[in-house]
Amino acid sequence: MRSISALLACAFLLAASAASADSRIFIVENQADGYGVDQCLAKGERCGAHAALSYCQSRDFAQATSYRRVDPEEITGSVPKSGGNCSRGGCDEYVAITCQR
């Protein structure tokens, strides 16, 4: 009987920890603002860690677990191809930020 109780308690703890590990990937446009944050995020460099963390915290997540540049081909059908109306160049550059609660 004791082993069944221990097994149930273990299963409950595993289910609770899985529920608290909520994560989401946000795809954001890589905007060159002159400060270089966009390049830090796109290249996955340490200097982008604070920007990624701030992005996640602004959406009620505790931490940013990763951030990197994403090719438009990786995004399924939701990103239009850049055309003649793309005046600033690099309009089809995106960054994926993975946030976790």
Buried (B, 14 or more C-beta within 10 A) or exposed (E): EEEEEEEEEEEEEEEEEEEEEEEEEBBBEBEBEEEEBBBBBBBBEEEBBEBBBEBBEEEEBEBBBEBBBBEBEEEEEEBEEEEEEEEEEEBBBBBBBBBBE
